[in-house]
Amino acid sequence: MSKPSHSYTTYSEAKLQQQQLLRKNVIDAACLLLIEEGPESVTVRRVAQKLSCSTKIIYSMFGSKDGLANEMYMDGCRLLAEAFQQVPVTEKVMDELNALSWAYWQFAQLHSSYYKMMFGGALSDFKPDEQSLEGTATALSRIQQTVIRTIEQGEFKDNDPLLIVQMLWSALHGVIHLQFAGHFSSLSMAQEIYAFTLNNTLSAFKKPSILS
């Protein structure tokens, strides 16, 4: 006798799914407000208005505006980590590092609201908590692992991998930050400068070639 094709979800599972959906909707609504109306609009009251719910519901989930901002930050970290995970691991470590750097660029373009909130100071009174900062480190760990392999394979000088990651990150972020601030005449110019900055930053870490 064949098993019935119908499936079901328990009450507790359905309730948890609803809570997770509502939580995501709150974060998405806050990010939309950030894009459409600027950082001043990201308040618990405005998010509640956008979702047609009470502020009490949002406070019960996040505790405060900073609690909501940290959840937005952590959500952004997850998206960034997923972007890096899409880059295949390869024996050609320099190609992999280059691809990871362009994945960072794509994340900034596709998720600009998250990027501006996480790394651009869009919420001027927000400082990420320890968990959020750990989320950033976790997302960037893929780049650090690749840098370690680059050193082990003799492509880079024997430097502190974390220092290399931070220097590379700083250089690439600088270009993106200037782009978002409107200092480049076009997206193509920003991409060209990003490529130039990336190539020269990676070159600075390379071991000098030994001439025979």
N, C-alpha and C positions, 0 to 999 in steps of 0.2 A: 504494500500500500504506500503510495507516494506521500511525502510530507506536504502539509499545506504551504502555499507560496507566500502567505501573509506573514509579515513581521510586525513587531510592536516595540514600543519604547516605554519603559516604566515611568511612573509619575516623577520620580526624583531625577531621572535622566532627562525627561522632557523639560523639567523646571530648570535644570542646569543649562541645557541648550538655550533656553529662552534668556537666561541671565547672561550667558556668553554673547548671544546675539545683541542684547540690549547694551552690553558693555562696549562691544565693537561699534555699534551705532553711535554711542556717545562720543567715542574717540574720533570716529569719522566726521561727525557733526562739528566737533571742535576744530579739526583740521580744515574743514571747509570754511568755517568762520575765519580762520587764520588766513586762508587764501583770498576769500572774497572781501573781507572787511578789515583785515589787519589785526595785529596782536592785541590791540585794546579791546577788541570784540570778544576775545576768548575768556568769557566769564561763565560761571556756573549758571547764572540767570539766563544769559543769551543762549547757551547750549540747551537749556531746558525749554526755552521758547521754540528753538528750532525743532526739537523733538516732540513738542506739545506734551510735555510731562512736567511734573513738579521738581523743583530744585532738591527736595527731600530725597527723591529717588537717586539723583546723582551723588549727593552727599553720602548717602548710605553705601554707595558702591566705592567711592573714591576718597571720601573724608574731607577733601578740600580741593581748591583749584590746583594747588601744587601736586596733590595726589593724582588728579586728572592729567596734569602736564607730564608727570613721571610715567604714567601709563602710555601717553602718546609717545614719549621718548622710547620706552621699551618696545612698543609696537614698531617704531622706526628701526630700532636695532635688529628686530627680527627680520624686517624687510631687507635690511642691508646684508645680514648674514645669508639670507636666501639668494640675494643677487650674487654674492661671492660663491655660494655653493653651485651655482649654474656654470661656473668656470671649471672646465675639466682639469684634473691633475695630469701633468705631463712631465716627461723627462727633460723637456726644454724649459728649464726653470725661468729663463729670462722672458720667454714668450708668455709663460704663465703669469709672471709678475706684471707684465705689460697688460695682459687681458684683465687681471684683477683691478688694475688701476682704471681701466676703461669701464669696468663694471661699476666702480665707484662713481664715475662721471654719469653713467646711465641712471644710477639710483638717484643722484641729485636732480637730474632732469625729469625723471618720471615721478618722483615723490618730493617735489620741491618744498611742499608745506612741511613735511617731516624734516627735511634737511635744514630748512631755515630755522625751525624750532630747536633742533638738536644741536646744530653747529653754527648757526648764523645769528644767535642772540635775538630771534624774533620775539620771544617772550622775555622782555628785559628784566623782569623781577623774578624770573625762574632760575633756580640753580639745581641741576640734576642731583638726585640723592646717590648714595653709595651703590645701591642696586643698579641704578641707571648707568652709572659710570662703569660698573662691571659688565653691563650689557654691551657697552661700546667696545670694551676690551675683548669680549667674547667674539663680537662681530669681526673685529680686526685681527683676531688670532689666525685666521686663514692666511692673511698677508704675512704675518710674522712667521708662520710655519714655512711658507714659501721662501722667505728671506733666509731662514736657517738652512734650507736645502741649497739655496744659491751660494751661501758661504761654504757649505760642506763640499760642493762641487767645484769650488775654486773660482767661481765667477766674480764674487765680491771679496773685498778686503775683509780681514778678520776683525770686524767691529761688533759692537753690541747690537744684536738683531732688533731689540726694542727701540734703540736709538735710530736705527735706519728707518723703521716703520714710522716713527714720529716725525722724522725729517721729511720723508716722502709724503706723509699725510698732510703735513703743514704746507708743503709746496703746492700740492694738488688742491687743497682746500682754498688756498689763497686765490687761485685762478677762478674757482667756482664762486667764491664770495664776491669777487670783483664783477663777475658776469651777472650775478643776481642784483648787484647794486647798479647795473646799467653802464658800466665803464667800457664795454666793448660795443662796437657798432653793430655787430651781428653775431648770431650763434656760430657761424662758420669761423669767424675770427677768434671767438673764445675757444673753439675746438683746436684751432691751429696753435694758439698760445698754450693750451693744455698739453698738446702733443709735444711741443718744444720744451716745456717745463718738465714733463715726464721723462723725456729722453735724456735731457741734461742732468736731471737729478739721479737717474739710474746710472748714468756714465760716471758720476762723481764717486759712486761706491765701487766701481769695477776695479779689479786688479789691473795694473798696467801690463800690457802685452810684452812678452819677452822676445826680443828680436834675436834670431839666430845669427 
